[in-house]
Amino acid sequence: MSFDPWYKASFNLEIPGVQLNLDVPHDVFSTLRIDEGTLLLLNHLPSKTPKSVLDMGCGYGALGLPLAARYPSAKFDLVDRDLLAVKWAKRNAEKNNLPNVNCFGSLGFRDLPSQQTHSYDWILCNVPARIGKPFIQNILEEGRARLSPEGELRVVVILDLIPTLKEISADRGFQIHEIAIGPRHGIFSVHPEHPQAPIEAIDHLYIRDTVTVDSLLLLRPFDLGGDDPKRLQSALPLLFDTLPRQNSPKKILCVRSAYGAVALTCRNRYPDAEITAFDRDLLGIDFTRKNDLRLNQATTLRYREHASVMDALSADDRFDLITIELSPSAGEAVAEAELRVLHQHLSPGGRCLILALDKVAKDWVKPLGTRINLPLSSLASRVGFTVFQLDSSHP
């Protein structure tokens, strides 16, 4: 295998009759080992052999791929909102010679085929711990509406979410069956709804609250990582203080703009600029669009949805200003690869502003400037964060 900065480890996964080897990238769910909840669900599956299976929130394939190997005549859809996870699930399906698997990005059920034309015998989901009650309710209600007549939806949840399942069952009037309880997780089952009721629109399902960022009131979703109070109170204001005040940029790329805080602040400050927001998380892109429309009544940003910024840029892309928030969990090799490619896509006189935790700044970014001779300089530091500038000069 050629060097891939995203590669972290490989796991052997064995269940009765199946042995797989799975490659795991940095910065996705459960990279140190196969998740305990996934293993519990693999040991408590529906009894009837499926013809079609949906793995909702597939990650790199730890749940859906061993089942695809066990049931080679069944068709499997593996979906995730994280396009990096989807890319690696597809890679693992190919590596393990599983032609009955289709991997693609979807925000919940949004991007799946119509429920009128496509149903599943099994729908399986390892429910994210911080996703919020509205989305869990939607997983159960839309999931049961997408089942075949003899189908079954099974979810695994952390123990703290079991009261939420029971509340949904009581509020919505359908039964949720307890299948198994482990040390930290529980398995629950829901049966199909027929005739199928209309499915509620997805727009409200992820909304957590609103936050004010640089005078902009923005919707914020549940379960979007890296948005702790320090980021809002210290990191983003520091980044905004380093934005150019003269020579306004005409083309801007915002990497990991989450729900739009950075891209929409840039649009507010540079109304004549062409601004592109990149994210690999479909939830982040969805909320950036929502906030763009709320503030402007029309979408004014451009969007790129890819597994990584390296995949998102074409050879002729050039930007006067690029902003990026480095992800500590993505690792040093990814940070280096991202900064290398972003440097190549700066226009003459352009600059890339890099926001990093101080530890990342000390251990990764400062040595990087010397080691690979990138034109990096430190602009400002505050309360645990540093902003660097990478300019367009070529050593």
C-alpha positions in Angstrom: 0.0 0.0 0.0 1.4 3.4 -1.0 1.7 6.0 1.8 -1.6 7.6 2.8 -1.5 10.3 5.5 -5.0 9.3 6.7 -4.0 5.6 7.4 -3.8 4.8 11.1 -4.1 1.0 11.6 -5.5 -2.3 10.3 -7.8 -4.6 12.4 -8.6 -8.2 12.0 -12.3 -8.8 12.6 -13.6 -12.4 13.1 -17.2 -13.5 13.5 -18.5 -17.0 12.9 -17.6 -18.0 9.3 -16.0 -14.6 8.5 -12.5 -13.1 8.8 -11.8 -9.6 7.5 -9.0 -7.2 7.6 -10.1 -3.6 7.8 -8.0 -0.4 7.2 -8.8 2.4 9.6 -8.2 6.1 9.0 -7.4 8.8 11.6 -10.2 11.1 12.8 -13.2 8.8 12.5 -15.2 6.9 15.1 -13.5 4.0 17.0 -10.0 4.0 15.5 -8.3 2.2 18.4 -10.4 -0.9 18.3 -13.7 -2.2 17.0 -16.4 -0.4 19.1 -18.0 -2.5 21.9 -21.5 -1.5 20.7 -20.7 -2.7 17.2 -19.5 -6.1 18.5 -22.6 -6.5 20.7 -24.9 -5.8 17.7 -22.9 -8.3 15.6 -23.7 -10.9 18.2 -27.5 -10.0 18.4 -28.8 -9.9 14.8 -32.2 -10.6 13.5 -32.8 -14.3 12.9 -34.1 -14.2 9.3 -31.6 -14.2 6.4 -31.8 -10.8 4.7 -31.9 -9.9 1.0 -31.2 -6.2 1.6 -29.5 -4.4 4.5 -28.9 -0.8 5.4 -26.0 0.1 7.7 -26.8 3.6 8.9 -23.7 5.4 10.0 -21.3 2.7 8.7 -18.0 4.3 9.6 -15.1 2.4 8.0 -17.4 -0.7 7.7 -16.9 -2.6 11.0 -20.6 -3.6 11.2 -21.8 -3.8 7.6 -18.8 -5.5 5.9 -18.6 -8.6 8.0 -22.3 -9.1 7.4 -21.9 -8.6 3.7 -19.3 -11.3 3.8 -21.6 -13.6 5.8 -24.5 -13.0 3.4 -23.0 -12.7 -0.1 -26.3 -13.0 -1.9 -27.8 -9.9 0.0 -27.4 -6.3 -1.2 -25.9 -3.9 1.4 -26.1 -0.1 1.5 -23.4 1.4 3.8 -24.0 5.1 4.4 -22.5 7.7 6.6 -22.5 11.5 6.7 -18.7 11.5 7.1 -17.3 11.2 3.5 -13.9 10.2 4.8 -15.6 7.2 6.6 -17.5 6.4 3.4 -14.3 6.4 1.4 -12.6 3.9 3.7 -15.7 1.7 3.9 -15.6 1.5 0.2 -11.9 0.8 0.3 -12.4 -2.0 2.8 -15.2 -3.5 0.7 -12.9 -3.7 -2.3 -9.9 -4.9 -0.2 -12.1 -7.8 1.1 -13.7 -8.6 -2.2 -17.2 -7.7 -1.3 -19.0 -6.8 -4.6 -22.5 -6.8 -2.9 -21.7 -3.6 -1.0 -22.6 0.0 -2.1 -21.1 2.8 0.0 -22.2 6.4 -0.2 -22.7 9.6 1.8 -26.0 10.4 3.3 -27.2 12.8 6.0 -29.5 10.4 7.9 -32.0 9.0 5.4 -31.8 12.1 3.2 -29.8 10.8 0.3 -31.1 7.3 0.2 -33.5 6.0 -2.6 -37.1 6.8 -2.1 -38.9 4.6 0.5 -41.6 3.9 -2.1 -39.0 2.2 -4.4 -36.5 0.8 -1.9 -37.1 -1.2 1.3 -34.7 -3.1 3.6 -35.0 -6.4 5.4 -32.6 -5.2 8.0 -31.7 -1.7 9.1 -28.8 -1.5 11.6 -27.5 1.6 13.4 -25.0 2.2 16.1 -26.6 5.4 17.3 -24.2 8.3 18.1 -24.2 9.2 21.7 -24.6 13.0 21.2 -27.0 13.0 18.2 -30.1 14.4 20.1 -33.6 13.0 20.6 -35.2 14.4 17.4 -32.8 12.4 15.2 -33.1 9.2 17.3 -36.9 9.5 16.9 -36.4 9.9 13.1 -34.1 6.9 12.9 -36.8 4.8 14.5 -39.8 6.2 12.6 -38.4 6.6 9.2 -36.4 3.4 9.6 -39.6 1.3 10.4 -41.3 2.9 7.4 -38.4 1.8 5.2 -38.5 -1.9 6.3 -39.9 -4.7 4.1 -43.1 -6.3 5.5 -41.0 -8.9 7.5 -38.1 -6.6 8.2 -36.5 -5.4 11.4 -34.6 -2.3 12.6 -32.0 -2.9 15.3 -30.1 -0.1 17.0 -27.4 -0.2 19.6 -27.3 2.7 22.1 -25.2 3.6 25.1 -27.0 2.8 28.4 -27.7 6.6 29.0 -29.9 6.7 25.9 -32.2 3.9 26.9 -34.6 6.3 28.7 -34.7 8.3 25.5 -35.8 5.3 23.5 -38.6 4.6 26.1 -39.8 8.2 26.0 -40.0 8.0 22.2 -41.9 4.7 22.4 -44.4 6.2 24.8 -44.8 9.5 22.9 -45.1 8.1 19.4 -47.1 5.0 20.2 -45.0 2.1 18.8 -43.2 -0.7 20.6 -39.4 -0.8 21.0 -38.2 -4.3 22.0 -35.2 -4.9 24.2 -32.9 -7.5 22.7 -29.8 -7.5 24.9 -28.1 -5.3 27.5 -24.3 -5.3 27.8 -21.9 -3.5 30.2 -22.2 -0.2 28.4 -24.7 -0.7 25.6 -28.2 -2.0 24.8 -29.7 -3.5 21.7 -33.3 -2.7 20.7 -35.6 -3.7 17.9 -38.4 -2.0 16.0 -40.7 -3.7 13.5 -42.2 -2.3 10.3 -45.0 0.3 10.0 -47.6 -0.6 7.4 -49.3 1.3 5.9 -46.5 3.7 5.9 -47.1 7.2 7.4 -45.7 10.3 5.8 -42.1 11.0 6.9 -41.4 14.2 8.8 -39.0 16.6 7.1 -35.4 16.4 8.2 -34.7 20.1 8.6 -35.2 20.3 12.4 -33.6 17.0 13.3 -30.1 18.1 14.2 -30.8 21.6 15.6 -29.2 22.0 19.0 -29.3 25.8 19.7 -28.1 29.1 18.3 -24.8 30.8 18.9 -23.5 34.3 18.1 -20.2 34.3 16.2 -18.7 37.7 15.2 -22.1 39.3 15.4 -23.8 36.5 13.3 -26.6 34.5 14.9 -26.1 30.9 13.7 -27.9 27.6 14.1 -25.8 25.0 15.6 -26.4 21.2 15.3 -26.0 18.3 17.7 -23.0 16.0 17.3 -20.6 18.2 15.4 -17.2 17.7 16.9 -14.7 20.4 17.9 -17.1 23.1 18.8 -16.4 23.5 22.5 -16.6 26.9 24.4 -12.9 27.5 24.0 -13.3 27.4 20.2 -16.1 29.9 20.3 -14.7 32.2 22.9 -11.0 32.2 22.0 -10.0 30.3 18.9 -12.4 31.8 16.3 -12.0 35.4 17.6 -8.2 35.0 17.3 -8.6 33.7 13.7 -10.9 36.6 12.8 -8.4 39.1 14.3 -5.8 37.9 11.7 -8.1 38.2 8.7 -6.7 40.7 6.1 -7.8 44.3 6.7 -6.4 45.7 3.4 -6.3 44.3 -0.1 -9.5 42.3 0.3 -9.3 38.8 -1.1 -11.4 37.9 -4.1 -11.3 34.1 -3.8 -11.5 32.5 -0.4 -11.5 28.8 0.7 -12.6 27.9 4.2 -11.6 24.4 5.3 -13.6 22.8 8.1 -16.0 25.7 8.4 -18.4 23.4 10.3 -21.8 25.1 10.4 -20.5 28.2 8.6 -18.9 30.3 11.3 -15.7 31.0 9.4 -17.1 31.1 5.8 -20.1 33.4 6.7 -17.8 35.7 8.7 -15.6 36.0 5.7 -18.6 36.7 3.5 -19.7 39.4 6.0 -16.3 41.0 5.8 -15.6 40.5 2.1 -19.1 40.8 0.4 -17.6 40.9 -3.1 -15.5 37.8 -2.7 -16.2 34.3 -4.1 -16.2 32.1 -1.0 -16.0 28.3 -1.0 -16.8 26.2 2.1 -15.3 22.8 2.3 -16.2 20.0 4.7 -16.2 16.2 4.6 -19.1 16.1 7.1 -22.4 16.5 5.4 -23.9 17.8 8.6 -21.5 20.7 8.6 -22.2 21.5 5.0 -26.0 21.2 5.6 -25.9 23.7 8.5 -23.6 26.1 6.6 -26.2 26.2 3.9 -29.0 26.6 6.4 -27.2 29.6 8.0 -26.3 31.0 4.7 -30.0 31.0 3.6 -31.2 32.3 7.0 -28.9 35.3 6.8 -29.2 36.1 3.1 -32.4 34.5 1.7 -30.3 33.0 -1.0 -27.2 30.8 -1.1 -24.2 32.9 -1.7 -21.4 30.5 -0.8 -20.0 27.7 -2.9 -19.7 24.3 -1.4 -17.4 21.3 -1.8 -18.1 17.9 -0.2 -15.3 15.4 -0.3 -13.4 13.0 1.9 -10.5 15.4 2.3 -9.4 18.8 1.1 -6.8 16.9 -1.0 -9.6 15.3 -2.9 -11.6 18.5 -3.2 -9.2 20.7 -5.1 -8.6 20.6 -8.8 -5.2 21.4 -10.4 -6.2 24.9 -11.5 -7.8 26.1 -8.2 -6.2 29.2 -6.8 -7.3 31.2 -3.8 -6.2 34.6 -2.4 -7.1 33.5 1.2 -7.5 30.1 2.7 -8.5 29.4 6.3 -8.0 26.0 8.0 -8.5 24.7 11.5 -6.1 21.8 12.1 -7.7 18.7 13.5 -5.6 17.2 16.4 -7.2 13.8 16.0 -6.3 13.7 12.3 -2.6 13.5 13.1 0.6 15.2 12.0 0.9 13.5 8.6 -2.5 14.7 7.6 -1.7 18.2 8.8 1.5 18.2 6.7 -0.4 16.9 3.6 -3.1 19.5 4.0 -0.7 22.4 4.3 1.4 21.2 1.4 -1.6 21.0 -0.9 -3.1 24.3 0.3 0.3 26.0 -0.3 0.1 24.8 -3.9 -3.3 26.4 -4.4 -2.5 29.9 -3.2 -2.6 32.6 -5.8 0.4 34.9 -6.1 0.4 37.1 -3.0 -2.2 34.9 -1.3 -2.1 33.6 2.2 -3.3 30.6 4.2 -4.3 31.2 7.9 -3.8 28.2 10.0 -5.6 27.9 13.4 -4.1 25.3 15.8 -4.0 24.4 19.4 -0.8 25.5 21.0 0.4 21.9 21.5 -0.2 21.2 17.8 1.5 24.5 16.9 4.6 23.5 18.9 4.8 19.9 18.0 3.7 19.9 14.4 3.5 23.3 12.7 6.6 25.1 13.8 8.9 22.1 13.0 7.1 21.6 9.7 8.2 25.0 8.4 11.8 24.1 8.9 11.6 20.4 7.9 10.0 20.9 4.6 10.9 24.5 4.1 7.4 26.0 3.9 7.1 29.8 4.3 5.3 29.7 7.6 5.2 32.4 10.3 3.4 32.8 13.6 0.9 35.7 13.6 -0.8 35.6 17.0 -1.4 33.5 20.1 -4.1 33.6 22.7 -5.4 31.3 25.5 -4.1 28.0 24.1 -4.4 28.7 20.3 -2.0 30.0 17.7 -2.6 31.3 14.2 0.1 30.8 11.5 0.4 32.3 8.1 1.5 30.3 5.1 2.2 32.6 2.2 2.4 31.9 -1.5 6.2 32.4 -1.9 8.1 29.3 -3.1 11.4 28.6 -1.5 
